[in-house]
Amino acid sequence: MASLQDQFLKAGLVDKKRVKKVKQDKRKQKKKLPKGQVEIDLNKEQVKQALAERAEKDRAINKDNQLKAQKKAIQAQIVQLIQAHAIENHKADFAYQFTDGTLIQKIYVDELVKKQLSRGSVAIAKLADSYKVVPGIVAEKISQRDESIIVLFNDNINTETDEDDPYADYQIPDDLMW
C-alpha cells in the first residue's frame, strides 16, 4: 500500500518538488530534537492543561453546589423557625392590615397580638402563601438570614419630640380602627 504522498502524486494533486520539500522539512525537524521528545512533551502539556481545566470546572461546579445547598439550608431554617414559634390566633377578632410590597394584606389577630404588633414585640412573617405572627426575637433571627421574609416588624424606637413642637402634648394613636 502506497503512502498518502504517493497517492496524491498519482492523482496529480501535488508535484514531485512539493513532495520532496515536505520530506526534507520533516527530516530536518526530527534531527533538531531528540527522538520522541517533542511528541511526549506536547502530550504531557496537553494532559496537564486538560487536567487543570477540568479541576477549575469542577471547583466552579462544587462552589455553585455549595451555594445552592447553603441557600436551601437557610430556607429550611427559616421555615422551621416560623413553624416552631408562630403565634396562633384562635380568638382572632380584629383584621390587621399591612402591606406586602405593593399589596395590602389582611390577617386576623386578637387584641393582645394587635397591641404587640403596634409596639414591635411581635412581627409578621411570610411563609409560602400565608402570613404568620412570630415573636420579635425570632423575627430578628429570620431577618439575619433573609430580610424579605419579615413583612412587618415595627421598631421599638421611641420617637423623641422636639421641645419647640406645639403638638407634643397630643400623641397620635397608632391603633385606630377605620
SEPAVEX-360822 format. One record per atom (N, C-alpha, C): residue number from 1; residue in one letter; atom name; x, y, z. Coordinates in nm, 2 decimals, decimal comma, m for minus. Layout:
BEGIN
ATOM   pos   code   site       xx       yy       zz
ATOM   NUM      A     CA        X        Y        Z
...
REM end
This chain:
BEGIN
ATOM   pos   code   site       xx       yy       zz
ATOM     1      M      N     0,08    m0,12     0,00
ATOM     1      M     CA     0,00     0,00     0,00
ATOM     1      M      C     0,09     0,12     0,00
ATOM     2      A      N     0,06     0,21    m0,08
ATOM     2      A     CA     0,14     0,33    m0,10
ATOM     2      A      C     0,10     0,44     0,01
ATOM     3      S      N     0,20     0,53     0,03
ATOM     3      S     CA     0,18     0,63     0,13
ATOM     3      S      C     0,08     0,73     0,08
ATOM     4      L      N     0,03     0,82     0,16
ATOM     4      L     CA    m0,06     0,92     0,12
ATOM     4      L      C     0,00     1,02     0,02
ATOM     5      Q      N     0,13     1,04     0,04
ATOM     5      Q     CA     0,20     1,13    m0,05
ATOM     5      Q      C     0,20     1,07    m0,19
ATOM     6      D      N     0,23     0,94    m0,20
ATOM     6      D     CA     0,23     0,87    m0,33
ATOM     6      D      C     0,09     0,88    m0,40
ATOM     7      Q      N    m0,01     0,86    m0,32
ATOM     7      Q     CA    m0,15     0,86    m0,37
ATOM     7      Q      C    m0,18     1,00    m0,43
ATOM     8      F      N    m0,14     1,11    m0,35
ATOM     8      F     CA    m0,16     1,24    m0,40
ATOM     8      F      C    m0,08     1,27    m0,53
ATOM     9      L      N     0,04     1,21    m0,53
ATOM     9      L     CA     0,12     1,23    m0,65
ATOM     9      L      C     0,06     1,16    m0,78
ATOM    10      K      N     0,01     1,04    m0,76
ATOM    10      K     CA    m0,06     0,97    m0,87
ATOM    10      K      C    m0,18     1,04    m0,91
ATOM    11      A      N    m0,26     1,10    m0,82
ATOM    11      A     CA    m0,38     1,17    m0,85
ATOM    11      A      C    m0,35     1,30    m0,92
ATOM    12      G      N    m0,23     1,35    m0,91
ATOM    12      G     CA    m0,20     1,48    m0,97
ATOM    12      G      C    m0,23     1,60    m0,88
ATOM    13      L      N    m0,25     1,58    m0,76
ATOM    13      L     CA    m0,28     1,69    m0,67
ATOM    13      L      C    m0,16     1,76    m0,62
ATOM    14      V      N    m0,04     1,69    m0,62
ATOM    14      V     CA     0,09     1,76    m0,59
ATOM    14      V      C     0,19     1,72    m0,69
ATOM    15      D      N     0,30     1,79    m0,70
ATOM    15      D     CA     0,41     1,76    m0,79
ATOM    15      D      C     0,52     1,70    m0,71
ATOM    16      K      N     0,63     1,65    m0,78
ATOM    16      K     CA     0,74     1,58    m0,71
ATOM    16      K      C     0,82     1,68    m0,63
ATOM    17      K      N     0,83     1,80    m0,67
ATOM    17      K     CA     0,91     1,90    m0,59
ATOM    17      K      C     0,84     1,92    m0,46
ATOM    18      R      N     0,72     1,93    m0,46
ATOM    18      R     CA     0,65     1,96    m0,33
ATOM    18      R      C     0,66     1,84    m0,23
ATOM    19      V      N     0,65     1,72    m0,28
ATOM    19      V     CA     0,67     1,60    m0,20
ATOM    19      V      C     0,81     1,59    m0,14
ATOM    20      K      N     0,91     1,62    m0,23
ATOM    20      K     CA     1,05     1,62    m0,18
ATOM    20      K      C     1,07     1,72    m0,07
ATOM    21      K      N     1,02     1,84    m0,09
ATOM    21      K     CA     1,03     1,95     0,01
ATOM    21      K      C     0,97     1,91     0,14
ATOM    22      V      N     0,85     1,86     0,14
ATOM    22      V     CA     0,79     1,82     0,26
ATOM    22      V      C     0,87     1,71     0,34
ATOM    23      K      N     0,92     1,61     0,26
ATOM    23      K     CA     1,01     1,51     0,32
ATOM    23      K      C     1,13     1,57     0,39
ATOM    24      Q      N     1,20     1,66     0,32
ATOM    24      Q     CA     1,32     1,73     0,37
ATOM    24      Q      C     1,28     1,80     0,50
ATOM    25      D      N     1,18     1,88     0,50
ATOM    25      D     CA     1,14     1,95     0,62
ATOM    25      D      C     1,11     1,86     0,74
ATOM    26      K      N     1,04     1,75     0,71
ATOM    26      K     CA     1,01     1,65     0,81
ATOM    26      K      C     1,14     1,59     0,87
ATOM    27      R      N     1,24     1,56     0,79
ATOM    27      R     CA     1,36     1,50     0,83
ATOM    27      R      C     1,44     1,60     0,91
ATOM    28      K      N     1,44     1,73     0,87
ATOM    28      K     CA     1,52     1,83     0,95
ATOM    28      K      C     1,46     1,85     1,09
ATOM    29      Q      N     1,33     1,85     1,09
ATOM    29      Q     CA     1,26     1,87     1,22
ATOM    29      Q      C     1,29     1,75     1,32
ATOM    30      K      N     1,30     1,63     1,27
ATOM    30      K     CA     1,33     1,52     1,35
ATOM    30      K      C     1,47     1,52     1,41
ATOM    31      K      N     1,57     1,57     1,32
ATOM    31      K     CA     1,71     1,58     1,37
ATOM    31      K      C     1,73     1,69     1,47
ATOM    32      K      N     1,65     1,79     1,47
ATOM    32      K     CA     1,67     1,91     1,56
ATOM    32      K      C     1,65     1,86     1,71
ATOM    33      L      N     1,56     1,78     1,73
ATOM    33      L     CA     1,52     1,75     1,87
ATOM    33      L      C     1,55     1,60     1,89
ATOM    34      P      N     1,57     1,56     2,02
ATOM    34      P     CA     1,59     1,41     2,04
ATOM    34      P      C     1,47     1,34     2,00
ATOM    35      K      N     1,49     1,21     1,98
ATOM    35      K     CA     1,39     1,13     1,92
ATOM    35      K      C     1,27     1,12     2,02
ATOM    36      G      N     1,15     1,14     1,97
ATOM    36      G     CA     1,03     1,13     2,05
ATOM    36      G      C     1,00     1,23     2,16
ATOM    37      Q      N     1,10     1,32     2,18
ATOM    37      Q     CA     1,09     1,42     2,28
ATOM    37      Q      C     0,98     1,52     2,26
ATOM    38      V      N     0,96     1,57     2,14
ATOM    38      V     CA     0,86     1,67     2,11
ATOM    38      V      C     0,72     1,62     2,13
ATOM    39      E      N     0,69     1,50     2,08
ATOM    39      E     CA     0,56     1,44     2,09
ATOM    39      E      C     0,53     1,42     2,24
ATOM    40      I      N     0,62     1,36     2,31
ATOM    40      I     CA     0,59     1,34     2,46
ATOM    40      I      C     0,57     1,47     2,53
ATOM    41      D      N     0,65     1,57     2,51
ATOM    41      D     CA     0,63     1,70     2,58
ATOM    41      D      C     0,49     1,76     2,54
ATOM    42      L      N     0,46     1,75     2,41
ATOM    42      L     CA     0,33     1,81     2,37
ATOM    42      L      C     0,21     1,73     2,44
ATOM    43      N      N     0,22     1,60     2,44
ATOM    43      N     CA     0,12     1,52     2,51
ATOM    43      N      C     0,11     1,55     2,66
ATOM    44      K      N     0,22     1,56     2,72
ATOM    44      K     CA     0,22     1,59     2,87
ATOM    44      K      C     0,16     1,73     2,89
ATOM    45      E      N     0,19     1,83     2,81
ATOM    45      E     CA     0,14     1,96     2,83
ATOM    45      E      C    m0,01     1,96     2,80
ATOM    46      Q      N    m0,06     1,89     2,70
ATOM    46      Q     CA    m0,20     1,88     2,67
ATOM    46      Q      C    m0,27     1,81     2,79
ATOM    47      V      N    m0,21     1,71     2,84
ATOM    47      V     CA    m0,28     1,64     2,95
ATOM    47      V      C    m0,28     1,73     3,08
ATOM    48      K      N    m0,17     1,80     3,11
ATOM    48      K     CA    m0,17     1,89     3,22
ATOM    48      K      C    m0,28     2,00     3,20
ATOM    49      Q      N    m0,28     2,06     3,08
ATOM    49      Q     CA    m0,38     2,16     3,06
ATOM    49      Q      C    m0,52     2,11     3,07
ATOM    50      A      N    m0,55     1,99     3,02
ATOM    50      A     CA    m0,68     1,94     3,03
ATOM    50      A      C    m0,72     1,91     3,18
ATOM    51      L      N    m0,62     1,86     3,25
ATOM    51      L     CA    m0,65     1,83     3,40
ATOM    51      L      C    m0,67     1,96     3,47
ATOM    52      A      N    m0,60     2,07     3,44
ATOM    52      A     CA    m0,61     2,20     3,50
ATOM    52      A      C    m0,75     2,26     3,47
ATOM    53      E      N    m0,79     2,25     3,34
ATOM    53      E     CA    m0,92     2,30     3,30
ATOM    53      E      C    m1,03     2,22     3,37
ATOM    54      R      N    m1,02     2,09     3,38
ATOM    54      R     CA    m1,12     2,00     3,44
ATOM    54      R      C    m1,13     2,04     3,59
ATOM    55      A      N    m1,01     2,06     3,66
ATOM    55      A     CA    m1,01     2,09     3,80
ATOM    55      A      C    m1,08     2,22     3,82
ATOM    56      E      N    m1,05     2,32     3,74
ATOM    56      E     CA    m1,12     2,45     3,75
ATOM    56      E      C    m1,27     2,44     3,73
ATOM    57      K      N    m1,31     2,36     3,64
ATOM    57      K     CA    m1,45     2,34     3,61
ATOM    57      K      C    m1,52     2,27     3,73
ATOM    58      D      N    m1,45     2,17     3,78
ATOM    58      D     CA    m1,50     2,10     3,90
ATOM    58      D      C    m1,51     2,19     4,02
ATOM    59      R      N    m1,41     2,28     4,04
ATOM    59      R     CA    m1,42     2,38     4,15
ATOM    59      R      C    m1,54     2,47     4,14
ATOM    60      A      N    m1,56     2,52     4,02
ATOM    60      A     CA    m1,67     2,61     3,99
ATOM    60      A      C    m1,81     2,54     4,02
ATOM    61      I      N    m1,82     2,42     3,97
ATOM    61      I     CA    m1,94     2,34     3,99
ATOM    61      I      C    m1,96     2,31     4,14
ATOM    62      N      N    m1,85     2,28     4,21
ATOM    62      N     CA    m1,86     2,25     4,35
ATOM    62      N      C    m1,90     2,37     4,43
ATOM    63      K      N    m1,85     2,48     4,40
ATOM    63      K     CA    m1,88     2,61     4,46
ATOM    63      K      C    m2,03     2,64     4,44
ATOM    64      D      N    m2,07     2,63     4,32
ATOM    64      D     CA    m2,21     2,65     4,29
ATOM    64      D      C    m2,31     2,56     4,37
ATOM    65      N      N    m2,27     2,43     4,37
ATOM    65      N     CA    m2,35     2,34     4,45
ATOM    65      N      C    m2,35     2,37     4,60
ATOM    66      Q      N    m2,24     2,41     4,65
ATOM    66      Q     CA    m2,23     2,45     4,79
ATOM    66      Q      C    m2,32     2,57     4,82
ATOM    67      L      N    m2,32     2,67     4,73
ATOM    67      L     CA    m2,41     2,79     4,75
ATOM    67      L      C    m2,55     2,75     4,75
ATOM    68      K      N    m2,59     2,66     4,65
ATOM    68      K     CA    m2,73     2,62     4,64
ATOM    68      K      C    m2,77     2,54     4,77
ATOM    69      A      N    m2,68     2,46     4,82
ATOM    69      A     CA    m2,71     2,38     4,94
ATOM    69      A      C    m2,72     2,48     5,06
ATOM    70      Q      N    m2,64     2,58     5,07
ATOM    70      Q     CA    m2,64     2,67     5,18
ATOM    70      Q      C    m2,77     2,75     5,17
ATOM    71      K      N    m2,81     2,80     5,06
ATOM    71      K     CA    m2,94     2,87     5,05
ATOM    71      K      C    m3,06     2,78     5,09
ATOM    72      K      N    m3,05     2,66     5,04
ATOM    72      K     CA    m3,16     2,56     5,08
ATOM    72      K      C    m3,16     2,54     5,23
ATOM    73      A      N    m3,05     2,53     5,29
ATOM    73      A     CA    m3,04     2,51     5,44
ATOM    73      A      C    m3,10     2,63     5,51
ATOM    74      I      N    m3,06     2,75     5,46
ATOM    74      I     CA    m3,11     2,87     5,53
ATOM    74      I      C    m3,26     2,88     5,51
ATOM    75      Q      N    m3,32     2,85     5,40
ATOM    75      Q     CA    m3,46     2,85     5,38
ATOM    75      Q      C    m3,53     2,75     5,47
ATOM    76      A      N    m3,47     2,63     5,49
ATOM    76      A     CA    m3,52     2,53     5,58
ATOM    76      A      C    m3,52     2,58     5,72
ATOM    77      Q      N    m3,41     2,65     5,76
ATOM    77      Q     CA    m3,41     2,71     5,90
ATOM    77      Q      C    m3,52     2,81     5,92
ATOM    78      I      N    m3,54     2,89     5,82
ATOM    78      I     CA    m3,64     3,00     5,83
ATOM    78      I      C    m3,78     2,93     5,85
ATOM    79      V      N    m3,81     2,83     5,76
ATOM    79      V     CA    m3,94     2,77     5,77
ATOM    79      V      C    m3,95     2,70     5,91
ATOM    80      Q      N    m3,85     2,64     5,96
ATOM    80      Q     CA    m3,85     2,57     6,09
ATOM    80      Q      C    m3,87     2,68     6,20
ATOM    81      L      N    m3,81     2,79     6,19
ATOM    81      L     CA    m3,82     2,90     6,29
ATOM    81      L      C    m3,97     2,95     6,29
ATOM    82      I      N    m4,02     2,97     6,18
ATOM    82      I     CA    m4,16     3,03     6,17
ATOM    82      I      C    m4,26     2,92     6,22
ATOM    83      Q      N    m4,25     2,80     6,18
ATOM    83      Q     CA    m4,34     2,70     6,22
ATOM    83      Q      C    m4,33     2,67     6,37
ATOM    84      A      N    m4,21     2,67     6,43
ATOM    84      A     CA    m4,20     2,64     6,57
ATOM    84      A      C    m4,24     2,75     6,66
ATOM    85      H      N    m4,23     2,88     6,61
ATOM    85      H     CA    m4,26     2,99     6,70
ATOM    85      H      C    m4,38     3,07     6,66
ATOM    86      A      N    m4,46     3,03     6,57
ATOM    86      A     CA    m4,57     3,10     6,52
ATOM    86      A      C    m4,67     3,12     6,63
ATOM    87      I      N    m4,73     3,24     6,65
ATOM    87      I     CA    m4,83     3,26     6,75
ATOM    87      I      C    m4,97     3,24     6,68
ATOM    88      E      N    m5,04     3,14     6,73
ATOM    88      E     CA    m5,17     3,11     6,67
ATOM    88      E      C    m5,27     3,20     6,73
ATOM    89      N      N    m5,36     3,25     6,65
ATOM    89      N     CA    m5,47     3,34     6,69
ATOM    89      N      C    m5,61     3,27     6,67
ATOM    90      H      N    m5,64     3,19     6,77
ATOM    90      H     CA    m5,77     3,11     6,77
ATOM    90      H      C    m5,89     3,21     6,79
ATOM    91      K      N    m5,87     3,31     6,87
ATOM    91      K     CA    m5,98     3,40     6,90
ATOM    91      K      C    m5,95     3,54     6,83
ATOM    92      A      N    m5,93     3,53     6,70
ATOM    92      A     CA    m5,90     3,65     6,62
ATOM    92      A      C    m6,02     3,73     6,60
ATOM    93      D      N    m6,02     3,85     6,65
ATOM    93      D     CA    m6,14     3,94     6,64
ATOM    93      D      C    m6,11     4,05     6,54
ATOM    94      F      N    m5,99     4,10     6,53
ATOM    94      F     CA    m5,96     4,22     6,45
ATOM    94      F      C    m5,88     4,18     6,32
ATOM    95      A      N    m5,92     4,26     6,22
ATOM    95      A     CA    m5,85     4,24     6,09
ATOM    95      A      C    m5,73     4,34     6,09
ATOM    96      Y      N    m5,61     4,29     6,10
ATOM    96      Y     CA    m5,49     4,38     6,10
ATOM    96      Y      C    m5,44     4,39     5,95
ATOM    97      Q      N    m5,44     4,51     5,90
ATOM    97      Q     CA    m5,40     4,53     5,76
ATOM    97      Q      C    m5,26     4,58     5,75
ATOM    98      F      N    m5,18     4,52     5,66
ATOM    98      F     CA    m5,04     4,56     5,64
ATOM    98      F      C    m5,01     4,55     5,49
ATOM    99      T      N    m4,89     4,61     5,46
ATOM    99      T     CA    m4,85     4,60     5,32
ATOM    99      T      C    m4,74     4,50     5,30
ATOM   100      D      N    m4,76     4,42     5,19
ATOM   100      D     CA    m4,65     4,33     5,15
ATOM   100      D      C    m4,61     4,37     5,01
ATOM   101      G      N    m4,51     4,45     5,00
ATOM   101      G     CA    m4,46     4,50     4,87
ATOM   101      G      C    m4,56     4,61     4,84
ATOM   102      T      N    m4,63     4,59     4,73
ATOM   102      T     CA    m4,73     4,69     4,68
ATOM   102      T      C    m4,88     4,65     4,72
ATOM   103      L      N    m4,89     4,53     4,77
ATOM   103      L     CA    m5,02     4,47     4,80
ATOM   103      L      C    m5,06     4,50     4,95
ATOM   104      I      N    m5,19     4,52     4,98
ATOM   104      I     CA    m5,23     4,54     5,11
ATOM   104      I      C    m5,29     4,40     5,15
ATOM   105      Q      N    m5,24     4,34     5,26
ATOM   105      Q     CA    m5,28     4,21     5,31
ATOM   105      Q      C    m5,36     4,23     5,44
ATOM   106      K      N    m5,43     4,12     5,48
ATOM   106      K     CA    m5,51     4,13     5,60
ATOM   106      K      C    m5,48     4,00     5,68
ATOM   107      I      N    m5,46     4,01     5,80
ATOM   107      I     CA    m5,45     3,90     5,89
ATOM   107      I      C    m5,54     3,92     6,01
ATOM   108      Y      N    m5,60     3,82     6,06
ATOM   108      Y     CA    m5,69     3,83     6,18
ATOM   108      Y      C    m5,61     3,80     6,30
ATOM   109      V      N    m5,62     3,89     6,40
ATOM   109      V     CA    m5,55     3,88     6,53
ATOM   109      V      C    m5,64     3,92     6,64
ATOM   110      D      N    m5,60     3,88     6,76
ATOM   110      D     CA    m5,68     3,92     6,88
ATOM   110      D      C    m5,62     4,06     6,93
ATOM   111      E      N    m5,68     4,11     7,04
ATOM   111      E     CA    m5,65     4,24     7,09
ATOM   111      E      C    m5,50     4,24     7,14
ATOM   112      L      N    m5,46     4,14     7,21
ATOM   112      L     CA    m5,32     4,14     7,26
ATOM   112      L      C    m5,22     4,14     7,15
ATOM   113      V      N    m5,24     4,06     7,05
ATOM   113      V     CA    m5,14     4,05     6,94
ATOM   113      V      C    m5,14     4,18     6,86
ATOM   114      K      N    m5,26     4,24     6,85
ATOM   114      K     CA    m5,27     4,37     6,78
ATOM   114      K      C    m5,18     4,48     6,85
ATOM   115      K      N    m5,19     4,48     6,98
ATOM   115      K     CA    m5,11     4,58     7,06
ATOM   115      K      C    m4,96     4,54     7,05
ATOM   116      Q      N    m4,93     4,41     7,05
ATOM   116      Q     CA    m4,79     4,37     7,04
ATOM   116      Q      C    m4,73     4,41     6,90
ATOM   117      L      N    m4,81     4,40     6,80
ATOM   117      L     CA    m4,77     4,43     6,66
ATOM   117      L      C    m4,74     4,58     6,66
ATOM   118      S      N    m4,82     4,66     6,72
ATOM   118      S     CA    m4,80     4,81     6,71
ATOM   118      S      C    m4,68     4,85     6,79
ATOM   119      R      N    m4,65     4,78     6,90
ATOM   119      R     CA    m4,54     4,81     6,99
ATOM   119      R      C    m4,41     4,75     6,93
ATOM   120      G      N    m4,42     4,65     6,84
ATOM   120      G     CA    m4,30     4,59     6,78
ATOM   120      G      C    m4,24     4,47     6,86
ATOM   121      S      N    m4,32     4,41     6,95
ATOM   121      S     CA    m4,27     4,30     7,02
ATOM   121      S      C    m4,30     4,17     6,94
ATOM   122      V      N    m4,39     4,17     6,84
ATOM   122      V     CA    m4,41     4,06     6,75
ATOM   122      V      C    m4,40     4,12     6,61
ATOM   123      A      N    m4,39     4,02     6,51
ATOM   123      A     CA    m4,37     4,06     6,37
ATOM   123      A      C    m4,46     3,97     6,29
ATOM   124      I      N    m4,48     4,01     6,16
ATOM   124      I     CA    m4,55     3,92     6,07
ATOM   124      I      C    m4,45     3,87     5,96
ATOM   125      A      N    m4,44     3,74     5,95
ATOM   125      A     CA    m4,35     3,67     5,86
ATOM   125      A      C    m4,43     3,60     5,75
ATOM   126      K      N    m4,37     3,60     5,63
ATOM   126      K     CA    m4,44     3,53     5,52
ATOM   126      K      C    m4,39     3,39     5,50
ATOM   127      L      N    m4,48     3,30     5,51
ATOM   127      L     CA    m4,44     3,16     5,49
ATOM   127      L      C    m4,52     3,10     5,37
ATOM   128      A      N    m4,45     3,08     5,26
ATOM   128      A     CA    m4,52     3,04     5,14
ATOM   128      A      C    m4,62     3,14     5,10
ATOM   129      D      N    m4,75     3,10     5,10
ATOM   129      D     CA    m4,86     3,20     5,06
ATOM   129      D      C    m4,94     3,25     5,18
ATOM   130      S      N    m4,89     3,22     5,30
ATOM   130      S     CA    m4,96     3,26     5,42
ATOM   130      S      C    m4,87     3,35     5,50
ATOM   131      Y      N    m4,93     3,41     5,60
ATOM   131      Y     CA    m4,86     3,50     5,69
ATOM   131      Y      C    m4,88     3,45     5,83
ATOM   132      K      N    m4,77     3,45     5,91
ATOM   132      K     CA    m4,77     3,41     6,05
ATOM   132      K      C    m4,71     3,52     6,14
ATOM   133      V      N    m4,77     3,52     6,26
ATOM   133      V     CA    m4,72     3,62     6,36
ATOM   133      V      C    m4,61     3,55     6,44
ATOM   134      V      N    m4,49     3,61     6,45
ATOM   134      V     CA    m4,38     3,55     6,53
ATOM   134      V      C    m4,33     3,65     6,63
ATOM   135      P      N    m4,27     3,60     6,74
ATOM   135      P     CA    m4,21     3,69     6,83
ATOM   135      P      C    m4,10     3,78     6,77
ATOM   136      G      N    m4,07     3,89     6,83
ATOM   136      G     CA    m3,97     3,98     6,78
ATOM   136      G      C    m3,83     3,92     6,78
ATOM   137      I      N    m3,79     3,84     6,87
ATOM   137      I     CA    m3,66     3,78     6,88
ATOM   137      I      C    m3,64     3,69     6,76
ATOM   138      V      N    m3,75     3,61     6,73
ATOM   138      V     CA    m3,74     3,52     6,62
ATOM   138      V      C    m3,74     3,60     6,49
ATOM   139      A      N    m3,81     3,71     6,48
ATOM   139      A     CA    m3,81     3,79     6,36
ATOM   139      A      C    m3,67     3,85     6,33
ATOM   140      E      N    m3,60     3,88     6,44
ATOM   140      E     CA    m3,46     3,93     6,42
ATOM   140      E      C    m3,37     3,82     6,36
ATOM   141      K      N    m3,39     3,70     6,42
ATOM   141      K     CA    m3,31     3,58     6,37
ATOM   141      K      C    m3,34     3,55     6,22
ATOM   142      I      N    m3,47     3,56     6,18
ATOM   142      I     CA    m3,51     3,54     6,05
ATOM   142      I      C    m3,46     3,65     5,96
ATOM   143      S      N    m3,46     3,78     6,00
ATOM   143      S     CA    m3,41     3,89     5,92
ATOM   143      S      C    m3,26     3,87     5,90
ATOM   144      Q      N    m3,18     3,82     5,99
ATOM   144      Q     CA    m3,04     3,79     5,97
ATOM   144      Q      C    m3,02     3,70     5,85
ATOM   145      R      N    m3,11     3,60     5,84
ATOM   145      R     CA    m3,09     3,50     5,73
ATOM   145      R      C    m3,15     3,55     5,60
ATOM   146      D      N    m3,27     3,61     5,60
ATOM   146      D     CA    m3,34     3,66     5,48
ATOM   146      D      C    m3,44     3,77     5,52
ATOM   147      E      N    m3,40     3,90     5,48
ATOM   147      E     CA    m3,49     4,01     5,52
ATOM   147      E      C    m3,62     4,01     5,45
ATOM   148      S      N    m3,63     3,95     5,34
ATOM   148      S     CA    m3,76     3,96     5,26
ATOM   148      S      C    m3,87     3,87     5,32
ATOM   149      I      N    m3,84     3,79     5,42
ATOM   149      I     CA    m3,94     3,70     5,48
ATOM   149      I      C    m4,02     3,78     5,58
ATOM   150      I      N    m3,96     3,87     5,65
ATOM   150      I     CA    m4,03     3,96     5,75
ATOM   150      I      C    m4,10     4,07     5,68
ATOM   151      V      N    m4,24     4,06     5,68
ATOM   151      V     CA    m4,32     4,16     5,61
ATOM   151      V      C    m4,34     4,29     5,70
ATOM   152      L      N    m4,37     4,27     5,82
ATOM   152      L     CA    m4,40     4,38     5,91
ATOM   152      L      C    m4,33     4,36     6,05
ATOM   153      F      N    m4,24     4,45     6,08
ATOM   153      F     CA    m4,18     4,45     6,21
ATOM   153      F      C    m4,16     4,59     6,26
ATOM   154      N      N    m4,24     4,64     6,35
ATOM   154      N     CA    m4,23     4,78     6,39
ATOM   154      N      C    m4,12     4,79     6,49
ATOM   155      D      N    m4,03     4,88     6,47
ATOM   155      D     CA    m3,91     4,90     6,55
ATOM   155      D      C    m3,96     4,96     6,69
ATOM   156      N      N    m3,88     4,93     6,79
ATOM   156      N     CA    m3,91     4,98     6,92
ATOM   156      N      C    m3,85     5,12     6,95
ATOM   157      I      N    m3,82     5,19     6,84
ATOM   157      I     CA    m3,75     5,32     6,86
ATOM   157      I      C    m3,85     5,42     6,91
ATOM   158      N      N    m3,83     5,48     7,02
ATOM   158      N     CA    m3,92     5,58     7,07
ATOM   158      N      C    m3,88     5,71     7,00
ATOM   159      T      N    m3,98     5,77     6,94
ATOM   159      T     CA    m3,96     5,89     6,87
ATOM   159      T      C    m3,96     6,01     6,97
ATOM   160      E      N    m3,85     6,07     6,98
ATOM   160      E     CA    m3,84     6,18     7,08
ATOM   160      E      C    m3,90     6,31     7,01
ATOM   161      T      N    m3,97     6,38     7,09
ATOM   161      T     CA    m4,04     6,50     7,04
ATOM   161      T      C    m3,94     6,62     7,06
ATOM   162      D      N    m3,96     6,72     6,98
ATOM   162      D     CA    m3,88     6,84     6,99
ATOM   162      D      C    m3,94     6,93     7,10
ATOM   163      E      N    m3,86     7,01     7,16
ATOM   163      E     CA    m3,90     7,10     7,27
ATOM   163      E      C    m3,99     7,21     7,21
ATOM   164      D      N    m3,97     7,24     7,08
ATOM   164      D     CA    m4,04     7,35     7,02
ATOM   164      D      C    m4,17     7,30     6,95
ATOM   165      D      N    m4,20     7,17     6,96
ATOM   165      D     CA    m4,31     7,12     6,89
ATOM   165      D      C    m4,44     7,16     6,96
ATOM   166      P      N    m4,53     7,23     6,90
ATOM   166      P     CA    m4,66     7,27     6,96
ATOM   166      P      C    m4,75     7,16     6,98
ATOM   167      Y      N    m4,74     7,05     6,91
ATOM   167      Y     CA    m4,83     6,93     6,93
ATOM   167      Y      C    m4,77     6,82     7,01
ATOM   168      A      N    m4,67     6,85     7,09
ATOM   168      A     CA    m4,60     6,75     7,17
ATOM   168      A      C    m4,70     6,69     7,27
ATOM   169      D      N    m4,79     6,76     7,32
ATOM   169      D     CA    m4,89     6,71     7,42
ATOM   169      D      C    m4,99     6,62     7,36
ATOM   170      Y      N    m5,01     6,62     7,22
ATOM   170      Y     CA    m5,11     6,54     7,16
ATOM   170      Y      C    m5,04     6,42     7,09
ATOM   171      Q      N    m5,05     6,31     7,15
ATOM   171      Q     CA    m5,00     6,18     7,09
ATOM   171      Q      C    m5,09     6,13     6,99
ATOM   172      I      N    m5,04     6,08     6,88
ATOM   172      I     CA    m5,12     6,02     6,78
ATOM   172      I      C    m5,13     5,87     6,80
ATOM   173      P      N    m5,25     5,82     6,82
ATOM   173      P     CA    m5,27     5,67     6,84
ATOM   173      P      C    m5,24     5,60     6,71
ATOM   174      D      N    m5,17     5,48     6,73
ATOM   174      D     CA    m5,13     5,41     6,61
ATOM   174      D      C    m5,22     5,29     6,59
ATOM   175      D      N    m5,33     5,27     6,67
ATOM   175      D     CA    m5,41     5,16     6,65
ATOM   175      D      C    m5,56     5,20     6,63
ATOM   176      L      N    m5,58     5,30     6,55
ATOM   176      L     CA    m5,71     5,35     6,51
ATOM   176      L      C    m5,78     5,25     6,42
ATOM   177      M      N    m5,91     5,23     6,45
ATOM   177      M     CA    m5,99     5,14     6,36
ATOM   177      M      C    m6,06     5,23     6,26
ATOM   178      W      N    m6,06     5,20     6,14
ATOM   178      W     CA    m6,13     5,28     6,04
ATOM   178      W      C    m6,25     5,21     5,99
REM end
